Amino acid sequence: MSEKNKIIRFHKPVKLNIGIIVFIFILCYLVVQVVSYVTARHVSVYEVQQGALAANTTYTGLALYEEKVVLSEENGYVNYYQKDGAKVSFGDQIYSVDENGEYYKQIVEAAQNGSSLTQETLDFMADSIKKFLTVYEDEDFSSVYRYKEEIDAELNEALSREALEELNQETGGSFSVHTAAEPGIVAYYTDGYEGITADTFTGDMFSSPDYQKNNLRVQESTTIGTPVYKLITSEYWNIVVPIDDTLISLLAEESNVKIRFLKDDTSAWAESKIVTKDNIPYLILTLRNSLVRFLSDRFLSIELMLDKNEGLKIPKSAIIEKDFFLVPEEYFLSGDDTGSLGLLVKNEDNTDASFVNTTIYNKKDHFYYIDAREIPAGSVILKPDSSETYTVKEKDSLQGVYNINKGYAVFKKIEVTAENEEYSIVKLQTDYGLSLYDHIALDGTSMKEGELVN
């Protein structure tokens, strides 16, 4: 082969593919990020929401009145002339007793004529039936029989009262009419709870299987010393309710509570206080109205209409307590145009002072709360435009959570208004506190102030 035809091979230069370089770079970055994520400590985050505790606020309470049981002074047949729940004055006719039954029979016979009923009595009966139909439930069918006894007795009283007026008999001999010895409200039942007060009730009264209500109006005759009626001598009355720890926290600072009566869906305000008997807490509700509507009820189903269980809802696992130093507010001054506060802290040799920016966590009684990380214990602080100094040593604790909105932990104080086993309700719009939709560490005990969050 001639020199002319000899083939010489040239090596091609290596060409870098920019796409491959970018891919390798991204792949390395992803590997680093995955390794970092897997090996890092992760913080569970909770977003603060507005809400309320699902606390049970419906209870059965024991109704207590100022009751005086009136006993019969003779034997004989009895007629009543006042309806249940009627307000009577001194000297008003309540009942009569006929020893031999002569006048009793005349009154009963005259009362058989229903046409003698006044329009006022008829309207009262119609209104009573409407109210019963409103609250009646099929699950409590036995209440129909109880109501039948009550309405029969009401009707007999009205007829007897009007029949007595028509007879125009002079009372005397074997027939005697008894009047109210003092003003009050008439009731025609006994149950053994008369005389029980908010100071003398016992826990077993709420679940007594032997509770019985004796309707006095259904009796035809009476004997000496047996109850004929009772008089409620005050319109102030109490409802005693056994409660739990959740309700105690809701009512801790309350002196008045609005309640709803489930019987007729009406509401009223009551004074409230909490007492403890045999290690069981009870809520004592004192009312000055509504007594007549519930006079026939010893046990009442009520709902406590509370609004303190609304606010910012946070898990209890996020809540911690943290200690802070207290410094008088007159020692703080603005350090720059942003208006942030700081302190003039003296150097170790006390020859000079330097300005230190501080984070304020709370203000109380002219004291600011600061973190020991910024100003350690024993630091001497110079008062602006003065030679006075203050040594940092006084402490106080705050309840709060760690806010992680900025990617690191910042303590925020909270004011708990209600709580259950899992959640707490805290006040809205508090100074140095949380806001709606803030992000907080779910486990507050695992965080430290200023810690970075992955």
C-alpha positions in Angstrom: 0.0 0.0 0.0 1.4 3.3 -0.9 1.8 6.2 1.4 -0.9 7.9 -0.5 -3.5 5.3 0.2 -2.6 4.8 3.9 -5.6 5.5 6.3 -4.8 7.3 9.5 -7.5 7.2 12.3 -8.1 10.2 14.4 -9.6 10.0 18.0 -12.8 12.0 18.3 -12.9 14.4 21.2 -15.3 13.4 24.0 -18.5 15.6 23.9 -20.2 16.3 27.2 -24.0 15.9 27.2 -25.5 18.8 29.3 -28.6 16.7 29.8 -26.7 13.9 31.5 -24.9 16.3 33.7 -28.1 17.9 34.9 -29.7 14.5 35.5 -26.7 13.4 37.6 -26.9 16.6 39.6 -30.6 16.2 40.3 -30.2 12.6 41.2 -27.4 13.4 43.7 -29.6 16.2 45.2 -32.5 13.8 45.6 -30.4 11.2 47.2 -29.0 13.7 49.7 -32.6 15.0 50.5 -33.9 11.5 50.9 -31.1 10.5 53.3 -31.5 13.8 55.2 -35.3 13.2 55.5 -34.9 9.6 56.6 -32.3 10.4 59.3 -33.8 13.7 60.5 -36.2 13.9 63.5 -39.7 14.8 62.2 -42.2 17.0 64.0 -45.9 16.3 63.7 -47.8 19.5 63.0 -51.3 20.5 64.0 -53.2 23.4 62.4 -55.1 25.5 65.0 -58.8 25.5 64.3 -61.8 27.1 66.0 -64.1 24.6 67.6 -65.9 23.4 70.8 -65.7 20.5 73.1 -68.3 17.8 72.6 -69.1 17.8 76.3 -72.3 16.4 77.6 -74.3 19.3 79.1 -77.7 17.5 79.6 -78.3 16.3 83.1 -81.0 15.2 85.5 -81.3 17.3 88.5 -83.0 17.1 91.9 -85.5 19.9 92.4 -85.7 21.2 96.0 -88.4 23.6 97.3 -89.3 25.2 100.6 -92.2 22.9 101.4 -94.5 22.6 104.4 -96.7 19.5 104.5 -100.2 20.3 106.0 -101.7 17.4 108.0 -105.4 16.8 108.4 -107.0 17.8 111.8 -109.9 15.4 111.6 -111.3 12.3 110.0 -113.7 12.5 107.1 -114.3 13.0 103.4 -112.2 15.6 101.7 -112.9 18.1 98.9 -110.3 20.4 97.4 -110.9 24.0 96.1 -107.6 25.1 94.7 -105.8 23.8 91.6 -102.3 22.4 91.8 -99.8 25.2 91.6 -102.3 27.9 92.6 -100.9 30.9 94.5 -103.0 31.4 97.6 -103.0 34.2 100.2 -103.6 34.0 103.9 -107.2 32.9 104.5 -107.9 31.4 101.1 -110.0 28.2 101.1 -107.9 25.1 100.4 -109.9 22.1 101.3 -112.9 20.9 103.4 -113.5 17.8 105.5 -117.0 16.3 106.1 -117.0 13.8 109.0 -120.2 12.0 108.1 -120.2 12.6 104.4 -123.5 14.6 104.2 -122.1 17.8 102.7 -119.4 15.8 100.8 -122.2 14.0 98.9 -124.0 17.2 98.1 -120.8 18.8 96.7 -120.0 15.6 94.6 -123.6 15.5 93.2 -123.5 19.2 92.4 -120.1 18.8 90.8 -121.5 16.2 88.4 -123.0 19.0 86.4 -120.2 19.9 84.1 -122.1 22.9 82.7 -121.3 24.8 85.8 -117.6 25.1 84.8 -116.5 28.7 84.1 -114.9 29.7 80.8 -111.7 30.4 82.8 -111.6 26.8 84.0 -112.3 25.4 80.5 -109.5 27.5 79.0 -107.1 26.3 81.7 -107.9 22.6 81.0 -107.5 23.1 77.3 -104.1 24.8 77.8 -103.0 22.0 80.1 -103.8 19.3 77.5 -102.0 21.2 74.8 -98.9 21.5 76.9 -99.0 17.7 77.6 -99.3 16.8 73.9 -96.3 19.0 73.1 -93.9 17.2 75.5 -95.4 13.7 75.2 -93.2 10.9 73.8 -94.2 7.4 73.0 -91.3 6.0 75.0 -93.0 7.3 78.2 -96.5 6.0 77.6 -97.0 5.6 81.4 -97.1 9.4 81.6 -100.5 9.3 80.1 -101.9 7.6 83.2 -100.2 10.0 85.5 -101.5 12.9 83.5 -105.0 11.4 83.5 -105.0 11.4 87.3 -103.8 14.9 87.4 -106.3 16.3 85.0 -109.1 14.4 86.7 -108.1 15.9 90.0 -107.9 19.4 88.5 -111.4 19.0 87.1 -112.8 17.7 90.4 -111.3 20.6 92.3 -112.8 23.1 89.9 -116.2 21.5 90.0 -116.1 21.2 93.8 -115.1 24.8 94.2 -118.0 26.0 92.1 -120.4 23.5 93.7 -119.5 24.8 97.2 -120.3 28.3 96.1 -123.7 27.2 94.7 -124.7 25.3 97.8 -124.2 28.4 100.0 -124.1 26.2 103.1 -123.1 27.5 106.5 -120.1 25.5 107.5 -120.1 24.0 110.9 -120.8 20.8 112.8 -119.3 17.9 111.0 -118.3 20.0 108.0 -115.2 22.3 108.2 -113.4 24.4 105.6 -109.7 24.9 106.0 -107.8 27.9 104.8 -104.2 28.8 104.1 -102.3 29.7 107.3 -99.8 31.8 105.2 -99.2 32.8 101.6 -97.7 30.2 99.2 -98.2 27.9 96.3 -100.4 24.8 96.7 -99.1 21.3 95.8 -100.9 18.0 96.1 -98.3 15.3 96.4 -95.7 14.0 98.8 -92.6 11.9 98.1 -90.6 12.0 101.3 -88.2 14.6 100.0 -90.0 17.4 101.8 -87.6 19.3 104.0 -84.5 18.3 102.0 -82.3 21.3 101.2 -79.2 22.1 99.2 -77.3 21.5 102.4 -78.9 18.2 103.4 -79.3 16.2 100.2 -77.4 12.9 99.7 -76.1 11.2 96.7 -78.4 8.2 96.9 -81.4 10.5 96.3 -80.5 10.6 92.6 -80.9 6.9 92.0 -83.3 5.7 94.6 -85.2 2.6 93.1 -87.9 3.0 95.8 -88.9 6.6 94.9 -92.7 7.0 95.0 -94.9 10.0 94.5 -98.1 10.0 96.5 -100.9 11.9 94.7 -103.0 13.5 97.5 -105.8 14.6 95.2 -107.0 11.1 94.4 -107.9 10.3 98.0 -111.6 10.4 98.9 -111.2 10.5 102.7 -108.5 11.5 105.2 -107.6 10.8 108.8 -106.1 12.9 111.5 -102.4 13.4 111.0 -102.2 12.4 107.3 -101.0 14.8 104.7 -103.8 16.7 102.8 -101.6 19.2 100.8 -98.4 21.1 101.0 -97.5 24.7 100.7 -94.5 26.1 98.9 -93.6 29.2 100.9 -90.9 30.7 98.7 -90.5 31.1 94.9 -86.7 30.6 95.3 -85.8 27.0 94.6 -82.8 24.8 93.8 -81.8 22.2 91.3 -79.0 19.9 92.4 -77.0 18.3 89.6 -74.1 15.7 89.9 -71.4 16.8 87.6 -67.9 15.6 86.3 -64.5 17.3 86.1 -65.1 18.6 82.6 -68.0 20.6 83.7 -66.1 21.9 86.8 -63.5 23.4 84.5 -66.3 25.0 82.3 -68.0 26.5 85.4 -64.9 27.4 87.4 -65.4 31.2 87.1 -69.2 31.2 86.5 -71.7 32.6 89.0 -74.7 32.5 86.7 -75.7 29.8 84.2 -78.4 29.7 81.6 -80.3 26.5 81.6 -82.9 24.9 79.3 -85.7 22.7 80.6 -86.2 19.8 78.3 -89.8 19.3 79.6 -91.2 22.4 77.8 -88.2 23.7 75.9 -88.0 27.0 78.0 -84.9 28.6 79.5 -84.0 30.5 82.6 -81.0 32.0 84.3 -79.8 30.5 87.6 -77.2 31.3 90.2 -74.6 28.6 90.4 -72.1 27.2 92.8 -70.2 23.9 93.1 -70.1 21.8 96.2 -68.5 18.4 97.0 -70.1 15.7 99.0 -68.4 12.3 99.6 -65.8 13.2 96.9 -68.5 13.8 94.3 -69.0 17.3 92.9 -72.5 18.8 92.6 -73.7 21.9 90.8 -76.3 23.9 92.9 -78.5 26.0 90.7 -80.7 28.6 92.4 -83.7 30.0 90.6 -86.2 32.7 91.4 -88.7 32.0 88.7 -90.3 29.1 86.7 -91.2 27.2 90.0 -95.0 26.8 89.2 -94.3 25.1 85.8 -92.2 22.4 87.4 -93.8 22.1 90.8 -95.0 18.5 90.2 -91.5 17.4 89.2 -89.0 16.2 91.7 -86.5 15.3 89.0 -85.9 17.6 86.0 -84.0 17.1 82.8 -82.0 20.2 82.0 -79.4 21.4 79.5 -76.6 23.7 80.6 -76.3 26.3 77.9 -72.6 27.0 78.0 -70.6 29.0 75.5 -67.2 28.9 77.3 -66.4 25.7 75.4 -65.9 27.6 72.1 -62.5 29.0 71.0 -59.3 27.7 69.5 -59.2 23.9 69.8 -55.8 22.3 70.3 -54.6 18.8 71.4 -53.5 18.6 75.0 -50.3 16.8 73.9 -49.1 20.2 72.4 -49.4 22.0 75.7 -46.4 22.6 77.9 -45.4 24.8 80.8 -42.3 26.9 80.6 -40.5 29.2 83.1 -39.7 32.8 82.2 -37.8 35.7 83.9 -39.8 38.8 84.9 -38.4 42.2 84.2 -40.3 45.5 85.0 -41.5 47.2 81.9 -39.8 50.5 82.6 -36.4 48.8 82.0 -37.3 48.2 78.3 -36.5 50.5 75.4 -36.8 50.4 71.7 -33.6 49.4 70.0 -34.3 50.3 66.3 -36.8 51.6 63.9 -38.9 48.4 64.0 -39.9 49.2 67.6 -38.7 45.9 69.0 -37.9 46.0 72.7 -34.7 45.2 74.4 -32.6 45.7 77.5 -29.4 47.4 78.5 -27.4 44.6 80.0 -24.3 45.4 82.0 -21.0 43.7 81.1 -19.4 41.3 83.5 -17.0 44.0 84.8 -20.0 46.4 85.2 -18.1 49.1 83.3 -20.4 49.3 80.3 -23.8 48.1 79.1 -24.8 46.7 75.8 -28.3 46.6 74.2 -29.8 43.1 73.8 -32.9 42.5 71.7 -35.5 40.4 73.6 -38.6 38.5 72.7 -41.7 39.3 74.8 -43.8 36.3 75.7 -46.3 37.9 78.1 -47.1 41.0 80.1 -48.6 40.9 83.6 -48.8 43.6 86.3 -46.2 45.8 84.6 -43.7 43.0 84.1 -42.6 41.5 80.8 -41.8 37.8 80.5 -38.5 37.0 78.8 -36.5 33.9 77.9 -33.5 32.8 79.9 -31.7 32.1 76.6 -31.6 35.8 75.8 -31.0 37.2 79.3 -29.5 34.6 81.7 -30.2 34.6 85.5 -28.2 37.1 87.5 -27.8 39.6 84.6 -27.8 43.2 85.8 -30.1 45.5 83.7 -29.7 49.3 83.6 -32.8 51.4 83.6 -32.9 53.8 80.6 -31.9 57.4 81.5 -31.2 56.4 85.1 -28.6 54.8 87.3 -31.1 52.3 88.7 -30.4 48.6 88.1 -32.4 45.4 88.3 -31.0 41.9 88.7 -32.8 39.2 86.7 -33.9 36.4 89.1 -37.7 36.4 89.6 -39.5 33.6 87.7 -43.0 32.7 86.7 -44.4 29.9 84.5 -46.7 30.1 81.5 -48.8 27.5 79.8 -48.4 27.4 76.1 -47.5 25.6 72.8 -44.7 25.8 70.3 -45.7 27.8 67.1 -43.7 26.6 64.1 -45.0 28.9 61.4 -41.6 30.3 60.6 -39.8 26.9 60.4 -38.5 27.0 64.0 -40.2 26.7 67.4 -41.5 29.8 69.1 -43.4 29.6 72.4 -46.9 31.1 72.5 -48.9 31.4 75.7 -52.4 30.1 75.9 -55.4 30.6 78.3 -57.4 27.4 78.7 -61.1 27.9 79.2 -62.3 24.3 78.9 -60.8 20.8 78.4 -61.5 17.1 78.1 -59.2 14.1 78.0 -57.9 14.9 74.5 -58.4 18.6 73.7 -58.3 22.0 75.3 -60.2 25.2 74.3 -58.2 28.4 74.5 -59.2 32.0 74.3 -59.2 33.8 70.9 -57.2 36.9 70.2 -55.0 37.0 73.3 -51.9 39.1 73.5 -48.7 37.1 72.7 -51.0 34.1 72.0 -52.2 31.9 69.1 -54.2 32.8 66.1 -56.5 30.8 63.9 -54.7 28.5 61.4 -51.3 28.8 63.2 -49.2 25.6 63.0 -48.0 24.2 66.3 -46.0 21.1 67.3 -48.3 18.3 68.1 -45.9 17.0 70.8 -44.8 20.1 72.8 -42.5 18.2 75.1 -40.3 17.1 72.2 -39.4 20.7 71.1 -37.1 23.4 72.4 -37.3 27.2 71.9 -35.7 28.1 68.5 -35.4 24.5 67.3 -35.5 24.1 63.5 -38.4 22.1 62.2 -38.2 19.6 59.3 
